[in-house]
Amino acid sequence: MKRARIAYSGGIHDAVEENGLLRLTDGRLLSEDGVIWLPPVQPRTVFALGLNYADHAKELAFNAPEEPLVFLKGPNTFVGHKAETHRPDGVDYMHYECELAVVIGQKTRNVKRTDAYHYVAGYTIANDYAIRDYLENYYRPNLRVKNRDTCTPIGPWLTDKDDIKDPMNLQIRTYINDELTQKGTTKDMIFDIPALIEYLSSFMTLDKGDVILTGTPEGLKGVKAGDKVVTEIEGLGKLENIIVGDSKFKRKSKMNVKESTVNHN
């Protein structure tokens, strides 16, 4: 089953996919174009993998890591399907990273890789944008590279674990303005999903709603304001968003602040 979270008619709703429509829990059927898409999960702790594909490490001129290279992401980085992502006007190189996102389904600690999938709720798509201008080095990702507001679209769906036969053999594609710019497969991960769950749970508790972003294959390309970026993973759907520059992003941010002030008063 494919599950979503949406905003519609003044409320936030859970929904499931049904024949190209969204069915709310109250039975209403809605068009996918008639709602605001939210992240399909409300992320708790989010683990992001760096250099988890050997071909990606090579294109960045780095050796593949010998153990998982993991950093954390804050909740304000996440936006939903068809949302806008801010690209500061003064940067030279910002690129997408299409990633399989693994959602943890129950609290656990010290999981063995043979049992790891038991603790997975499902999978979704993340596009973990990076702004390389701000990078200190690849082994200590700068907060300004990977933890910027709006720079990690996620969704559209949370697809149930049982609906994906082999998450380690899924095709990955990215398109900029309908041009194919990235093509890969999850089977090329250096550290697979069971290895990552075993590694992380060996020293910390994993909770329901935690998310693991498993890295991206080679094929990166810069994005600019106005670009439509679509990241696609086999069986999980297509995640679309638009890149916006400072003028539009800051104008919308000011509007949101004013609206919050009015609502508060």
Salt bridges, closest charged atoms under 4 A:
GLU18 OE1 - ARG23 NE 2.64
ASP26 OD2 - ARG28 NH2 2.89
ASP33 OD1 - LYS82 NZ 2.67
GLU59 OE2 - HIS56 ND1 3.09
GLU84 OE2 - LYS248 NZ 2.73
GLU84 OE1 - LYS252 NZ 3.28
GLU97 OE2 - ARG132 NH2 2.97
GLU97 OE1 - LYS146 NZ 2.73
ASP128 OD1 - LYS73 NZ 2.84
ASP128 OD2 - LYS146 NZ 3.14
GLU136 OE1 - ARG140 NH2 2.79
ASP160 OD1 - ARG3 NE 2.87
ASP178 OD1 - LYS228 NZ 3.33
GLU179 OE1 - LYS221 NZ 3.70
ASP192 OD2 - ARG113 NH2 2.88
ASP207 OD2 - ARG44 NH2 3.23
ASP210 OD1 - ARG44 NE 3.86
ASP227 OD1 - LYS224 NZ 3.28
ASP246 OD1 - HIS86 NE2 2.60
